[in-house]
Amino acid sequence: MRFVLALVLACSLTASAEAGGCFGRKTSHCCSAPCSTGCAPVAAPCNGTWETVKQKICVPEMKIEKRVVEVCTPVVEHRQVTRTVHKCVTEEVEQSCTVMVPVIEEKEIRRKVCKPVVREVERSYEVMVPVQEERESTKTVCEAVTKEVEESYTVMVPTTEERESTRIVCKPVVEEHEESYTVLVPTQEQRMGTRTVRQMVPVKKTRKVCRDEGHWEERCVEVACGPCRKVTRKCRVWVPKLVETEVEYCTYECQTKEEQYTWNVTVCKPETRSRKVCVTKQVKEEVREKHTVTVCKPETRTRMVQHTEYVQKTVPCKYTVTVCKPETRTCKVQVTEYVEEEVVEKCQVTVCKPETRTHKVLVSKMVPVEETCTVPVCTHKVEHKEVEVQVCHMVEKEVECKVWKPAPCCNDRARHAQKACCH
């Protein structure tokens, strides 16, 4: 707007200068034009000439200059960013488990057995001992007659027998069973996401610019020549015409848009697998075994024993009479006794003992790992750019204009007349 006002002012000054230079001068110079009638006090006409005079005026001039302007330029940089990613790591872990291991042991079994023991025992018994006496008279005398008599008796004879018995034994049986277990299997998955990207986009815009499309016109202007007279003159006048036009220019705007991108993610998925495992079971089984047993059986035997019989007999007076008198005697007899005795037998028994064993198992776990990746980043870089700009300068210009120059006498008269008019 200032540029337009300065342009209008300069044009007005130029027009007034070409019209005779009466604009902006003192009143005395306004009478420089030829006065056919003159001022009232002047009696004689003024003689003079028109002269062409060069004057310097300031005229606006549009020039194209190069100026340095700061411009924001989008620059895409690749930066390295550190991020934490969980990766699946499979390790061998040693685990302990308890297994029942069959072990054959020798055990001592104690049991009671009746064992026959033969020993000599001293026993006392009474025996009728015959004693001979002489008597005188007749008497009945018992005469001892000894005979061998067969006698039966019972004896417990030990006999060895083989007998069968059954017992329950735990027998280890190894079986293969199929069991299932779950393993985390790392799987690569591709995922999609949306991210916001900023970029500088050139955009064409328009702006309104005021231009002066005026023209020069010749107009008749009344110029006051003194306080009582006006003179009509023709002069060129610049008629301004401000036109508002739209000018297209290019600028950069930051626009955001969403784009899809993909990345790989390691995901551990559970997978059921099967394996064969040996399992030991204790199975009860009846075992028949033979063992030797000593059994005492009664047995009837016979033996020859001296048996004395007494026979009564009549004897003369003097006769010898055998009189049996009891007499206690002792003898040794073999007696079989059964004594209970603990017998220790050794036998092999299968016993399952717990045993701790270790085995290696694959275990998967997620481990945080820091990795670096390159990410494009849009930044703005300020650059100094040389641009051509239209600049308005006020330039001094010499303009030729016609000025009325009166004669010297007329000048004196006009001066006196002016003084008189002013007074």
C-alpha positions as CSV (number, residue, x, y, z in Angstrom):
1,M,0.0,0.0,0.0
2,R,2.9,2.4,0.8
3,F,4.3,1.6,-2.6
4,V,1.1,2.5,-4.3
5,L,0.8,5.8,-2.4
6,A,4.4,6.7,-3.2
7,L,3.7,6.0,-6.9
8,V,0.6,8.2,-6.9
9,L,2.5,11.0,-5.2
10,A,5.3,10.8,-7.7
11,C,3.0,10.8,-10.6
12,S,1.2,13.9,-9.3
13,L,4.5,15.7,-8.8
14,T,5.5,14.9,-12.4
15,A,2.1,16.1,-13.8
16,S,2.3,19.4,-11.9
17,A,5.9,20.0,-13.0
18,E,4.9,19.5,-16.6
19,A,2.0,21.8,-16.2
20,G,4.1,24.8,-15.4
21,G,5.5,24.2,-12.0
22,C,2.8,26.2,-10.2
23,F,2.2,23.4,-7.7
24,G,4.0,24.0,-4.5
25,R,5.5,27.4,-5.4
26,K,4.9,30.8,-3.8
27,T,2.1,33.1,-5.0
28,S,4.5,35.3,-6.8
29,H,5.6,32.6,-9.2
30,C,2.0,31.8,-10.1
31,C,1.9,34.9,-12.3
32,S,4.7,33.7,-14.5
33,A,2.2,32.9,-17.2
34,P,1.6,35.6,-19.8
35,C,-0.9,38.0,-18.4
36,S,-2.9,39.6,-21.2
37,T,-4.9,41.6,-18.7
38,G,-2.4,41.3,-15.8
39,C,-3.0,42.4,-12.4
40,A,-5.2,45.4,-11.8
41,P,-2.5,47.9,-11.1
42,V,-0.5,47.0,-14.2
43,A,-1.3,49.2,-17.1
44,A,1.0,47.9,-19.8
45,P,1.1,44.4,-21.0
46,C,4.0,42.1,-19.9
47,N,6.4,40.8,-22.5
48,G,8.2,37.5,-22.0
49,T,9.2,34.1,-23.5
50,W,8.6,30.4,-22.8
51,E,11.7,28.6,-21.9
52,T,12.4,24.9,-21.6
53,V,13.8,24.1,-18.1
54,K,15.2,20.8,-16.9
55,Q,14.1,19.8,-13.4
56,K,15.1,16.8,-11.3
57,I,12.2,14.7,-9.9
58,C,12.0,11.4,-8.1
59,V,10.3,8.7,-10.1
60,P,9.5,5.2,-8.8
61,E,11.3,2.5,-10.8
62,M,10.7,-1.3,-10.4
63,K,13.9,-3.3,-10.4
64,I,14.5,-7.0,-10.0
65,E,17.0,-7.7,-7.2
66,K,18.5,-10.9,-5.9
67,R,18.0,-11.4,-2.3
68,V,18.9,-14.3,0.1
69,V,15.8,-15.9,1.7
70,E,15.7,-18.6,4.3
71,V,13.9,-21.7,3.0
72,C,12.9,-24.8,4.9
73,T,13.8,-27.9,2.9
74,P,12.6,-31.4,4.0
75,V,15.6,-33.7,4.5
76,V,15.1,-37.5,5.2
77,E,17.7,-38.8,7.6
78,H,18.3,-42.4,8.5
79,R,18.9,-42.8,12.2
80,Q,19.8,-45.8,14.2
81,V,17.3,-46.6,17.0
82,T,17.9,-49.1,19.7
83,R,14.8,-51.2,20.6
84,T,14.2,-54.2,22.9
85,V,13.0,-57.4,21.2
86,H,12.1,-60.6,22.9
87,K,13.7,-63.6,21.3
88,C,13.0,-67.2,22.1
89,V,16.1,-69.0,23.4
90,T,16.1,-72.8,23.8
91,E,18.4,-74.1,26.6
92,E,19.2,-77.5,27.9
93,V,18.2,-77.6,31.6
94,E,19.2,-80.5,33.8
95,Q,16.3,-81.8,35.8
96,S,16.3,-84.5,38.5
97,C,13.7,-87.2,38.8
98,T,13.2,-90.2,41.1
99,V,13.1,-93.6,39.5
100,M,12.3,-96.9,41.3
101,V,15.3,-99.2,40.4
102,P,14.9,-102.9,41.1
103,V,17.7,-104.2,43.3
104,I,18.3,-107.9,44.2
105,E,19.2,-108.2,47.8
106,E,20.0,-111.1,50.0
107,K,17.8,-111.2,53.1
108,E,18.0,-113.4,56.1
109,I,14.7,-115.1,57.1
110,R,14.3,-116.4,60.6
111,R,11.9,-119.2,61.3
112,K,11.5,-121.7,64.1
113,V,12.2,-125.4,63.4
114,C,11.6,-128.4,65.8
115,K,15.0,-130.1,65.9
116,P,15.2,-133.6,67.6
117,V,18.0,-133.9,70.2
118,V,19.0,-137.3,71.5
119,R,20.6,-137.3,75.0
120,E,21.2,-139.8,77.7
121,V,19.1,-139.3,80.8
122,E,19.7,-141.0,84.1
123,R,16.5,-142.5,85.5
124,S,15.8,-144.4,88.7
125,Y,13.7,-147.5,88.8
126,E,12.8,-150.1,91.3
127,V,13.9,-153.7,90.9
128,M,12.8,-156.6,93.0
129,V,16.0,-158.3,94.1
130,P,15.7,-161.9,95.2
131,V,17.2,-162.7,98.5
132,Q,17.6,-166.3,99.6
133,E,16.7,-167.2,103.1
134,E,16.9,-170.5,104.8
135,R,13.8,-171.5,106.7
136,E,12.7,-174.5,108.6
137,S,9.3,-175.6,107.9
138,T,7.4,-176.0,104.9
139,K,6.5,-173.0,103.2
140,T,5.6,-171.9,100.0
141,V,8.4,-170.3,98.2
142,C,8.2,-168.3,95.1
143,E,10.8,-169.3,92.8
144,A,11.9,-166.7,90.3
145,V,11.9,-167.8,86.7
146,T,13.5,-165.4,84.3
147,K,12.2,-165.3,80.7
148,E,13.0,-163.1,77.7
149,V,9.9,-161.5,76.6
150,E,9.4,-159.4,73.5
151,E,8.2,-155.9,74.3
152,S,6.9,-153.2,71.9
153,Y,7.5,-149.5,72.4
154,T,6.9,-146.3,70.5
155,V,9.8,-144.1,69.3
156,M,9.5,-140.6,67.6
157,V,11.7,-141.0,64.5
158,P,12.8,-137.7,62.8
159,T,12.1,-137.9,59.0
160,T,13.1,-135.3,56.4
161,E,10.4,-134.3,53.9
162,E,10.3,-132.0,50.9
163,R,7.3,-129.7,51.0
164,E,6.0,-127.1,48.5
165,S,4.9,-123.6,49.6
166,T,3.7,-120.5,47.7
167,R,4.6,-116.9,48.4
168,I,3.9,-113.6,46.7
169,V,6.9,-111.8,45.2
170,C,6.9,-108.3,43.6
171,K,8.4,-108.7,40.2
172,P,9.5,-105.5,38.3
173,V,8.0,-105.2,34.8
174,V,9.3,-102.5,32.5
175,E,6.7,-101.1,30.1
176,E,6.9,-98.5,27.4
177,H,4.2,-95.8,27.7
178,E,3.6,-92.9,25.3
179,E,3.3,-89.6,27.1
180,S,2.6,-86.1,25.7
181,Y,4.5,-83.0,26.5
182,T,4.2,-79.4,25.4
183,V,7.1,-77.5,23.7
184,L,7.2,-73.8,22.9
185,V,8.3,-73.7,19.2
186,P,9.5,-70.2,17.9
187,T,7.6,-69.2,14.8
188,Q,8.2,-66.1,12.6
189,E,5.1,-64.1,12.0
190,Q,4.6,-61.1,9.8
191,R,2.5,-58.3,11.2
192,M,1.2,-55.1,9.7
193,G,0.9,-51.8,11.3
194,T,0.1,-48.2,10.4
195,R,2.5,-45.3,11.1
196,T,2.2,-41.6,10.4
197,V,4.8,-40.1,8.0
198,R,5.4,-36.4,7.5
199,Q,6.7,-35.0,4.3
200,M,7.0,-31.6,2.7
201,V,4.9,-31.3,-0.4
202,P,5.1,-28.4,-2.9
203,V,1.8,-26.6,-3.1
204,K,0.8,-24.0,-5.5
205,K,-1.1,-21.0,-4.0
206,T,-2.3,-17.7,-5.1
207,R,-2.1,-14.3,-3.4
208,K,-3.6,-11.0,-4.2
209,V,-1.2,-8.2,-5.5
210,C,-2.3,-4.6,-6.1
211,R,-1.0,-3.1,-9.4
212,D,-1.4,0.4,-10.7
213,E,-2.6,0.2,-14.2
214,G,-3.3,3.9,-14.6
215,H,-2.8,6.2,-17.6
216,W,-1.9,9.7,-18.3
217,E,-4.6,12.2,-19.2
218,E,-4.6,15.8,-20.3
219,R,-6.8,17.8,-18.1
220,C,-7.7,21.5,-17.9
221,V,-6.8,22.8,-14.5
222,E,-7.7,26.2,-13.1
223,V,-4.7,27.8,-11.6
224,A,-5.2,30.9,-9.4
225,C,-3.2,33.8,-10.7
226,G,-3.5,36.3,-7.9
227,P,-6.3,36.6,-5.4
228,C,-8.8,37.7,-8.0
229,R,-8.1,35.8,-11.1
230,K,-7.9,32.2,-12.3
231,V,-6.2,30.8,-15.3
232,T,-7.2,27.6,-17.1
233,R,-4.3,25.4,-18.2
234,K,-3.8,22.1,-19.8
235,C,-1.6,19.6,-18.0
236,R,-0.9,15.9,-18.0
237,V,-2.3,14.1,-15.0
238,W,-1.6,10.5,-14.0
239,V,-4.9,8.8,-13.4
240,P,-4.2,5.8,-11.0
241,K,-6.1,2.6,-11.4
242,L,-5.4,0.1,-8.7
243,V,-6.1,-3.5,-10.0
244,E,-6.0,-6.4,-7.6
245,T,-4.7,-9.5,-9.3
246,E,-4.0,-13.0,-8.1
247,V,-0.4,-14.2,-8.5
248,E,0.5,-17.9,-8.3
249,Y,3.5,-18.8,-6.2
250,C,4.9,-22.2,-4.9
251,T,5.3,-23.0,-1.2
252,Y,6.0,-26.2,0.8
253,E,3.5,-27.6,3.2
254,C,4.0,-30.3,5.8
255,Q,1.5,-33.1,5.1
256,T,0.9,-36.2,7.2
257,K,-0.2,-39.5,5.8
258,E,-0.7,-42.9,7.2
259,E,1.2,-45.8,5.5
260,Q,1.2,-49.5,6.3
261,Y,4.4,-51.3,7.0
262,T,5.3,-54.9,8.0
263,W,7.7,-56.3,10.5
264,N,8.7,-59.8,11.6
265,V,7.9,-60.9,15.1
266,T,9.1,-64.2,16.8
267,V,6.2,-65.8,18.6
268,C,6.5,-69.0,20.6
269,K,3.5,-71.3,20.0
270,P,2.8,-74.3,22.2
271,E,3.2,-77.6,20.3
272,T,2.2,-81.0,21.8
273,R,4.6,-83.8,21.2
274,S,4.7,-87.4,22.2
275,R,7.6,-89.6,23.4
276,K,8.0,-93.1,24.8
277,V,9.0,-93.4,28.4
278,C,10.0,-96.6,30.2
279,V,7.9,-97.1,33.3
280,T,8.7,-99.9,35.9
281,K,5.7,-101.5,37.6
282,Q,5.7,-103.9,40.4
283,V,3.6,-107.0,39.5
284,K,2.7,-109.4,42.2
285,E,3.4,-113.0,41.3
286,E,3.0,-116.3,43.2
287,V,6.2,-118.3,43.4
288,R,6.2,-122.0,44.4
289,E,9.3,-123.2,46.1
290,K,10.4,-126.4,47.7
291,H,12.1,-126.7,51.1
292,T,13.1,-129.5,53.4
293,V,11.3,-130.1,56.7
294,T,12.2,-132.5,59.5
295,V,9.1,-134.2,60.9
296,C,9.0,-136.6,63.8
297,K,6.9,-139.6,63.1
298,P,5.9,-142.2,65.8
299,E,7.3,-145.6,65.1
300,T,6.5,-148.9,67.0
301,R,9.5,-151.0,67.7
302,T,10.1,-154.3,69.6
303,R,12.9,-155.3,72.0
304,M,13.7,-158.4,74.2
305,V,13.3,-157.7,77.9
306,Q,14.2,-160.0,80.8
307,H,10.9,-160.8,82.6
308,T,11.0,-162.6,85.9
309,E,8.1,-164.7,87.0
310,Y,7.6,-166.1,90.4
311,V,6.4,-169.7,90.9
312,Q,5.2,-170.9,94.3
313,K,6.8,-174.1,95.5
314,T,6.5,-176.2,98.7
315,V,9.9,-176.6,100.2
316,P,11.0,-178.6,103.4
317,C,11.7,-176.7,106.4
318,K,15.0,-175.9,105.5
319,Y,14.7,-174.5,102.3
320,T,15.9,-171.5,100.7
321,V,13.3,-169.0,100.0
322,T,13.9,-166.2,97.7
323,V,12.4,-163.1,99.0
324,C,12.1,-160.2,96.6
325,K,13.1,-157.0,98.2
326,P,12.6,-153.7,96.3
327,E,15.9,-152.0,95.3
328,T,16.2,-148.6,93.7
329,R,18.6,-148.6,90.8
330,T,19.6,-146.0,88.2
331,C,20.1,-146.5,84.5
332,K,20.9,-144.3,81.5
333,V,18.2,-144.1,78.8
334,Q,18.5,-142.3,75.5
335,V,15.6,-139.8,75.2
336,T,14.7,-137.8,72.1
337,E,13.6,-134.3,72.7
338,Y,12.3,-131.7,70.2
339,V,13.9,-128.3,70.7
340,E,12.6,-125.2,68.9
341,E,15.5,-123.5,67.1
342,E,15.6,-120.4,65.0
343,V,17.1,-121.2,61.6
344,V,18.5,-118.3,59.5
345,E,18.0,-118.8,55.8
346,K,19.4,-116.6,53.1
347,C,17.2,-115.8,50.1
348,Q,17.3,-113.3,47.2
349,V,14.6,-110.7,47.2
350,T,13.9,-108.0,44.5
351,V,13.5,-104.6,46.2
352,C,12.7,-101.4,44.4
353,K,14.8,-98.6,45.7
354,P,14.3,-94.9,44.8
355,E,17.2,-93.5,42.8
356,T,17.6,-89.8,41.8
357,R,18.7,-89.4,38.2
358,T,19.2,-86.4,36.1
359,H,18.2,-85.8,32.5
360,K,18.4,-82.9,30.1
361,V,15.2,-81.2,29.0
362,L,14.9,-78.5,26.3
363,V,13.3,-75.4,27.8
364,S,12.3,-72.3,25.8
365,K,12.2,-68.9,27.3
366,M,11.9,-65.3,26.1
367,V,15.1,-63.2,26.5
368,P,15.1,-59.5,26.0
369,V,17.7,-58.5,23.3
370,E,18.5,-55.0,22.3
371,E,18.9,-54.5,18.5
372,T,19.6,-51.5,16.4
373,C,17.5,-50.7,13.4
374,T,17.6,-47.8,10.9
375,V,14.5,-45.6,10.8
376,P,13.9,-42.8,8.3
377,V,13.3,-39.4,10.0
378,C,12.0,-36.4,8.2
379,T,13.7,-33.1,9.4
380,H,13.7,-29.6,8.1
381,K,16.9,-28.0,7.0
382,V,17.1,-24.2,6.8
383,E,18.9,-23.1,3.6
384,H,19.7,-19.7,2.2
385,K,18.4,-19.4,-1.3
386,E,18.9,-16.6,-3.7
387,V,15.5,-15.3,-5.1
388,E,14.7,-12.6,-7.6
389,V,12.4,-10.0,-6.0
390,Q,10.8,-6.9,-7.5
391,V,11.8,-3.8,-5.6
392,C,10.6,-0.2,-6.1
393,H,13.3,2.5,-6.0
394,M,12.9,6.3,-6.2
395,V,15.2,7.4,-9.1
396,E,16.0,11.0,-9.9
397,K,15.0,11.9,-13.4
398,E,15.4,15.0,-15.4
399,V,12.2,16.3,-16.8
400,E,11.9,19.1,-19.4
401,C,9.1,21.5,-18.7
402,K,8.2,24.9,-20.2
403,V,8.4,28.0,-17.9
404,W,7.3,31.5,-18.8
405,K,10.0,33.9,-18.4
406,P,8.8,37.5,-18.4
407,A,10.9,40.5,-19.6
408,P,12.9,42.4,-17.0
409,C,10.6,45.4,-17.1
410,C,7.6,43.2,-16.8
411,N,9.2,41.6,-13.9
412,D,9.6,44.8,-12.0
413,R,6.1,45.8,-12.9
414,A,4.7,42.5,-11.9
415,R,6.6,42.6,-8.7
416,H,5.2,46.0,-7.8
417,A,1.7,44.9,-8.9
418,Q,2.1,41.8,-6.8
419,K,3.0,43.8,-3.8
420,A,0.1,46.1,-4.4
421,C,-2.3,43.1,-4.8
422,C,-1.0,41.5,-1.7
423,H,-1.3,44.8,0.3
